[in-house]
Amino acid sequence: MNRIEQTLSIVKPDAVERNLTENIKRVFTENKLKIVQEKKIQISKEEAAEFYKVHQTKPFYERLCNYLSSGPITVMILEGEDAIKANRRIMGATDPKNAEEGTIRKQYGLSIDKNSIHGSDSIENAKKEIEFFFKN
């Protein structure tokens, strides 16, 4: 049974810099994901380190934190049927070279690091990530 979920999406610095935010938002809405809240912000390296804490033992952690804090980002709460899975499908593989045609990363991603978009990978992480950016 499908359920209505919320997930977090981040339009990363490379895509914001190239003015792709509206194009990316359109992909979500065309795929029946509603944008419940959004804001354009810039985060510090410390905030990026906190956000990506789950990856802190991985070799790319430092690069990831530097990159996410390198320019403005647009954070969004997406809502829809099986939103987490739907968003992962719409985004495509982490490496744009391996992403399926028509996915956001295939269309707009520049590299495995600058892949234009982030999306929560589980219900637990979606809750944490939404709370991180949209504390009430």
Stockholm file with secondary structure:
# STOCKHOLM 1.0

chainA/1-136         MNRIEQTLSIVKPDAVERNLTENIKRVFTENKLKIVQEKKIQISKEEAAEFYKVHQTKPFYERLCNYLSSGPITVMILEGEDAIKANRRIMGATDPKNAEEGTIRKQYGLSIDKNSIHGSDSIENAKKEIEFFFKN
#=GR chainA/1-136 SS CCCEEEEEEEECHHHHHTTCHHHHHHHHHHTTCEEEEEEEECCCHHHHHHHTGGGTTSTTHHHHHHHHTSSCEEEEEEEEETHHHHHHHHHCCSSGGGSCTTSHHHHHCCSSSCCSEEECCSHHHHHHHHHHHCCC
#=GC SS_cons         CCCEEEEEEEECHHHHHTTCHHHHHHHHHHTTCEEEEEEEECCCHHHHHHHTGGGTTSTTHHHHHHHHTSSCEEEEEEEEETHHHHHHHHHCCSSGGGSCTTSHHHHHCCSSSCCSEEECCSHHHHHHHHHHHCCC
//
